[in-house]
């Protein structure tokens, strides 16, 4: 099992260059970054975790820019989006961003995606929130066509373009691993796209049953990345060790440089207790 960190990189916290180097130096396998293009001032969608939306959501750097910066200062660190909101992204532009980052990083990129939860944010991108799942799936299929064909075309309900040229192609073949974030409602989408799963789950017992369900629906073993959003103690993390998961992402607070380095040291210390 591998361990990484998931965080929001903002203009108020540690920069991505220092963050990437610090994460790799402490032995973590990966760095995944969250995305929000903006937060609408007027909104009725409740924050999923309750209360007010934290300030870090308002101030995120573009994850592809931040991960590219982190790639320049690391050698082996896996770099991922956790998650990119593809229901809000142009598929042609995003396909090029993914391929470019995969190239710049030497094949270290992992494409974590989702449909988004903030309905007003989605609507501001010209997408009906009620069909955001269908939009996201179609955009992913269009990106796969671009990555895997010299002359790519796509004709769907939400994405439509005649044959195009688009290079670079990803150096990871056929394309970087795609992981879809969400709950059991997305398992059939994961199966259709041959993707992995990013899971946010309250306990190892719940996750174990969900993984069995997912494997049954997909008819194959599915690569699972787990986001552990609670207190990352060694005892809690140990509960995941017997599960068939690829990696666990530990939540890293968004803080200035010195505080972030201390938080990373604390996380690394908890993991050291498992050895």
C-alpha positions as a printed NumPy array, in Angstrom:
array([[  0.   ,   0.   ,   0.   ],
       [  1.175,   3.493,  -0.843],
       [  0.557,   6.727,   1.036],
       [  0.14 ,  10.184,  -0.394],
       [ -1.279,  13.543,   0.581],
       [ -4.296,  15.444,  -0.681],
       [ -4.478,  19.2  ,  -0.256],
       [ -5.609,  22.544,  -1.61 ],
       [ -2.789,  24.724,  -2.945],
       [ -3.761,  28.378,  -2.609],
       [ -2.188,  31.814,  -2.765],
       [ -2.091,  31.874,   1.044],
       [ -0.31 ,  28.584,   1.725],
       [  2.92 ,  26.85 ,   0.803],
       [  3.783,  27.07 ,  -2.885],
       [  3.662,  23.986,  -5.116],
       [  7.428,  23.881,  -5.719],
       [  8.265,  23.714,  -2.012],
       [  5.3  ,  21.442,  -1.332],
       [  6.231,  18.88 ,  -3.963],
       [  9.825,  18.702,  -2.742],
       [  8.767,  18.403,   0.9  ],
       [  6.25 ,  15.629,   0.2  ],
       [  8.802,  13.59 ,  -1.755],
       [ 11.59 ,  14.146,   0.792],
       [  9.405,  12.663,   3.531],
       [  8.828,   9.457,   1.587],
       [  5.242,   9.93 ,   0.448],
       [  4.31 ,   8.272,  -2.837],
       [  2.017,  10.958,  -4.229],
       [  0.609,  14.457,  -4.127],
       [ -2.996,  15.044,  -5.204],
       [ -4.499,  18.529,  -5.541],
       [ -8.101,  19.691,  -5.377],
       [ -9.836,  21.988,  -7.872],
       [-12.471,  24.713,  -7.82 ],
       [-12.529,  27.304, -10.582],
       [-14.51 ,  29.727,  -8.407],
       [-17.117,  29.905,  -5.667],
       [-20.325,  31.774,  -6.577],
       [-21.227,  34.56 ,  -4.163],
       [-24.925,  33.639,  -4.215],
       [-25.518,  29.93 ,  -3.705],
       [-28.024,  27.581,  -2.127],
       [-26.082,  24.311,  -2.486],
       [-25.064,  23.179,   1.028],
       [-21.437,  22.374,   1.744],
       [-21.289,  18.543,   1.931],
       [-19.374,  18.507,   5.214],
       [-21.711,  20.997,   6.869],
       [-21.3  ,  24.63 ,   7.835],
       [-19.645,  27.264,   5.679],
       [-17.383,  26.541,   2.718],
       [-13.766,  26.901,   3.922],
       [-11.759,  29.794,   2.545],
       [ -9.313,  27.47 ,   0.776],
       [-12.075,  26.576,  -1.7  ],
       [-12.174,  30.197,  -2.84 ],
       [ -8.445,  30.454,  -3.501],
       [ -7.236,  27.262,  -5.218],
       [ -4.564,  27.462,  -7.87 ],
       [ -5.278,  25.679, -11.128],
       [ -4.204,  22.1  , -10.329],
       [ -2.472,  21.513, -13.663],
       [ -0.323,  24.618, -13.216],
       [  0.479,  23.74 ,  -9.607],
       [  1.292,  20.096, -10.409],
       [  3.538,  21.156, -13.267],
       [  5.452,  23.353, -10.822],
       [  5.719,  20.41 ,  -8.416],
       [  6.926,  18.166, -11.24 ],
       [  9.931,  20.415, -11.849],
       [ 11.275,  19.896,  -8.349],
       [ 10.571,  16.16 ,  -7.899],
       [ 11.858,  12.982,  -9.515],
       [  9.557,  10.101,  -8.557],
       [  6.54 ,  11.676,  -6.847],
       [  3.198,  10.687,  -8.379],
       [  1.154,  13.792,  -9.216],
       [ -2.626,  13.705,  -9.369],
       [ -5.785,  15.74 ,  -9.456],
       [ -8.065,  15.032,  -6.539],
       [-10.306,  15.892,  -8.182],
       [-10.529,  17.719, -11.51 ],
       [-14.097,  18.837, -12.174],
       [-14.504,  17.623, -15.743],
       [-18.156,  18.641, -15.89 ],
       [-16.8  ,  22.203, -15.838],
       [-13.9  ,  21.688, -18.258],
       [-13.603,  21.929, -22.018],
       [-12.572,  18.412, -23.11 ],
       [-10.224,  19.485, -25.912],
       [ -8.307,  21.893, -23.678],
       [ -8.253,  19.448, -20.764],
       [ -7.019,  16.605, -22.974],
       [ -4.041,  18.764, -23.929],
       [ -3.388,  19.753, -20.304],
       [ -3.386,  16.115, -19.21 ],
       [ -1.093,  15.038, -22.049],
       [  1.248,  17.98 , -21.462],
       [  1.553,  17.34 , -17.728],
       [  2.074,  13.628, -18.336],
       [  4.905,  14.524, -20.724],
       [  6.507,  17.158, -18.484],
       [  6.392,  14.851, -15.445],
       [  7.775,  11.819, -17.27 ],
       [  4.585,   9.788, -16.953],
       [  3.884,  10.546, -13.298],
       [  0.392,  12.023, -13.687],
       [ -2.826,  10.387, -12.437],
       [ -6.135,  11.901, -13.559],
       [ -8.61 ,  11.967, -10.688],
       [-11.951,  13.343, -11.85 ],
       [-15.445,  14.067, -10.616],
       [-18.707,  15.712, -11.541],
       [-18.718,  18.389,  -8.829],
       [-21.135,  19.121,  -5.993],
       [-21.585,  22.919,  -6.127],
       [-24.489,  23.339,  -8.513],
       [-24.092,  27.103,  -8.989],
       [-20.411,  26.668,  -9.896],
       [-21.336,  24.051, -12.501],
       [-24.106,  26.225, -13.94 ],
       [-21.713,  29.143, -14.373],
       [-19.797,  26.953, -16.827],
       [-22.903,  26.587, -18.986],
       [-23.747,  23.074, -17.777],
       [-27.106,  21.984, -16.404],
       [-26.221,  20.54 , -12.958],
       [-28.944,  17.906, -13.294],
       [-27.027,  16.185, -16.139],
       [-23.479,  16.818, -14.916],
       [-22.742,  13.097, -14.611],
       [-23.626,  12.456, -18.245],
       [-21.651,  15.523, -19.303],
       [-18.584,  14.399, -17.379],
       [-18.688,  10.879, -18.807],
       [-19.055,  12.146, -22.359],
       [-16.188,  14.602, -21.943],
       [-13.98 ,  11.819, -20.619],
       [-14.841,   9.658, -23.621],
       [-13.977,  12.549, -25.929],
       [-10.609,  13.008, -24.196],
       [ -9.832,   9.32 , -24.598],
       [-10.484,   9.652, -28.323],
       [ -8.065,  12.593, -28.501],
       [ -5.356,  10.761, -26.538],
       [ -5.592,   7.557, -28.564],
       [ -6.143,   8.733, -32.16 ],
       [ -4.082,  10.938, -34.454],
       [ -7.302,  12.084, -36.083],
       [ -9.884,  12.245, -33.303],
       [-13.552,  13.   , -33.618],
       [-16.495,  12.801, -31.242],
       [-20.215,  13.232, -31.711],
       [-22.385,  13.079, -28.62 ],
       [-25.156,  14.879, -26.813],
       [-22.835,  17.312, -25.028],
       [-19.546,  17.118, -26.953],
       [-19.372,  17.401, -30.702],
       [-16.363,  17.895, -32.983],
       [-15.22 ,  16.61 , -36.363],
       [-11.728,  15.184, -36.896],
       [ -8.97 ,  17.117, -35.152],
       [ -5.215,  16.89 , -34.66 ],
       [ -4.02 ,  17.342, -31.1  ],
       [ -0.513,  16.694, -29.827],
       [  1.279,  15.885, -27.627],
       [ -0.169,  12.479, -26.913],
       [  0.402,  11.169, -23.368],
       [  3.628,   9.252, -22.909],
       [  1.697,   6.93 , -20.576],
       [ -0.021,   4.446, -22.882],
       [ -2.732,   4.352, -23.783],
       [ -3.284,   7.341, -21.466],
       [ -2.796,   8.27 , -17.793],
       [ -4.849,   6.3  , -15.303],
       [ -8.289,   7.797, -14.733],
       [ -9.874,   7.599, -11.273],
       [-13.464,   8.71 , -10.716],
       [-14.374,  10.145,  -7.339],
       [-17.716,   9.554,  -5.636],
       [-19.873,   6.945,  -3.938],
       [-21.44 ,   3.666,  -5.077],
       [-23.764,   5.521,  -7.459],
       [-20.801,   5.954,  -9.844],
       [-19.741,   2.285,  -9.902],
       [-21.401,   1.593, -13.26 ],
       [-19.682,   4.636, -14.759],
       [-16.355,   3.313, -13.48 ],
       [-17.133,  -0.029, -15.102],
       [-18.082,   1.549, -18.443],
       [-14.942,   3.674, -18.616],
       [-12.482,   1.103, -17.283],
       [-11.48 ,   3.603, -14.616],
       [-10.287,   3.413, -11.038],
       [-12.134,   4.73 ,  -8.002],
       [-11.365,   7.56 ,  -5.57 ],
       [-13.272,   6.713,  -2.415],
       [-14.163,   8.91 ,   0.524],
       [-15.398,   6.544,   3.186],
       [-16.043,   6.746,   6.933],
       [-14.479,   3.395,   7.858],
       [-12.499,   0.438,   6.58 ],
       [-15.474,  -1.895,   7.14 ],
       [-17.734,   0.209,   4.913],
       [-15.024,   0.457,   2.282],
       [-14.458,  -3.312,   2.223],
       [-18.101,  -3.981,   1.353],
       [-18.105,  -1.224,  -1.272],
       [-14.992,  -2.614,  -2.948],
       [-16.637,  -6.036,  -3.199],
       [-19.691,  -4.412,  -4.763],
       [-17.557,  -2.429,  -7.215],
       [-15.565,  -5.478,  -8.316],
       [-18.801,  -7.362,  -8.899],
       [-20.246,  -4.599, -11.07 ],
       [-17.024,  -4.018, -13.005],
       [-16.212,  -7.705, -13.437],
       [-12.563,  -6.975, -12.659],
       [-10.276,  -5.718,  -9.922],
       [-10.484,  -1.926,  -9.779],
       [ -7.626,   0.308,  -8.63 ],
       [ -8.864,   2.129,  -5.525],
       [ -7.45 ,   5.299,  -4.013],
       [ -8.88 ,   6.152,  -0.595],
       [ -9.17 ,   9.684,   0.771],
       [ -8.917,   9.539,   4.542],
       [-10.371,  12.841,   5.715],
       [-10.345,  12.137,   9.453],
       [ -7.586,  12.132,  12.041],
       [ -4.713,  10.207,  10.41 ],
       [ -3.53 ,   8.222,  13.413],
       [ -1.523,   5.058,  12.947],
       [ -4.332,   3.015,  14.542],
       [ -6.929,   4.31 ,  12.076],
       [ -4.671,   3.908,   9.054],
       [ -3.793,   0.349,  10.102],
       [ -7.433,  -0.588,   9.546],
       [ -6.993,  -0.09 ,   5.822],
       [ -3.903,  -2.271,   5.446],
       [ -5.769,  -5.518,   4.754],
       [ -7.978,  -3.954,   2.071],
       [ -7.276,  -4.198,  -1.634],
       [ -6.489,  -0.537,  -2.207],
       [ -3.731,   1.062,  -4.227],
       [ -3.079,   4.087,  -2.044],
       [ -4.395,   6.134,   0.858],
       [ -4.397,   9.921,   0.596],
       [ -4.049,  11.728,   3.902],
       [ -5.554,  15.193,   4.271],
       [ -2.967,  17.962,   4.541],
       [ -4.181,  21.317,   5.901],
       [ -3.629,  24.388,   3.73 ],
       [ -1.126,  26.445,   5.704],
       [  1.961,  28.629,   5.202],
       [  5.258,  26.901,   4.503],
       [  6.589,  26.334,   8.023],
       [  3.286,  25.027,   9.39 ],
       [  2.896,  22.745,   6.35 ],
       [  6.331,  21.243,   6.904],
       [  5.443,  20.518,  10.525],
       [  2.156,  18.924,   9.459],
       [  3.989,  16.73 ,   6.949],
       [  6.448,  15.673,   9.651],
       [  3.523,  14.691,  11.873],
       [  1.911,  12.632,   9.084],
       [  5.21 ,  10.924,   8.31 ],
       [  5.609,  10.161,  12.011],
       [  2.23 ,   8.417,  12.14 ],
       [  3.133,   6.3  ,   9.113],
       [  6.48 ,   5.366,  10.659],
       [  4.587,   3.68 ,  13.497],
       [  3.172,   1.172,  10.99 ],
       [  6.599,  -0.139,   9.99 ]])
